[in-house]
Amino acid sequence: MNKRIKQNLKSLKDYLKIFILIFRKSNYDSKVFCIGYNKTGTTSLGRSLKMLGYKNSSFNKIVWKKYYLNNRIDKVLKYTAKFDSLDDLPWLKEEMIPILDEKFPNSKFIYLIREEEAWKKSLNNWSYKKFEKHPDLEKSLEEYKSHKDFVLDYFKKRSEEDFIILDIKDPEGFKKLGLFLGKTTSRDDFPHFNKGN
């Protein structure tokens, strides 16, 4: 199957997901947001949230391109209201975090950390696989650090009940996630999804 057909099928799936959501009830109560930067394990965390029983949404091209990039934040929020938990773009964006915090009161926020060299390697591999080019790793690292500084400053006075920092590589990370969310689990470590080369 060629690349163009694959992309068209993926876009069709995204549109179908949006269409199906029309019939799902909107809920502006608390959510669980993964606000870790890209390539810190957001996919693994999103799948973990599903394992714990959450209706989770990860990156959706329509939400990103048609809503967020066109400044249709109302549409992003309407989509968000259809889920229990969300990870990846656009929810991790710095300007989105205060909006999500206000619109979905008493939400829980999960920030993922990753060792910098491992993060750069993952970003480099992903970028080459997806776009067949290497990113400017130093510039990307500055963006990663800026995002981290923003998140840590924004949540510095928050309680441990609504903000946690996790590492996907932590051998007890999944158990910590369960405790944070009030879920019991027999598993200790995170499952690993979206492994790079």
Secondary structure as UniProt FT lines:
FT   HELIX           3..21
FT   TURN            22..23
FT   STRAND          32..34
FT   TURN            38..39
FT   HELIX           42..51
FT   TURN            52..53
FT   STRAND          56..57
FT   HELIX           61..62
FT   HELIX           63..68
FT   TURN            69..71
FT   HELIX           73..80
FT   TURN            81..82
FT   STRAND          85..87
FT   TURN            89..92
FT   TURN            94..95
FT   HELIX           96..103
FT   TURN            105..106
FT   STRAND          108..113
FT   HELIX           116..131
FT   HELIX           137..154
FT   TURN            155..157
FT   TURN            160..162
FT   STRAND          163..167
FT   TURN            168..169
FT   TURN            171..172
FT   HELIX           173..181
//
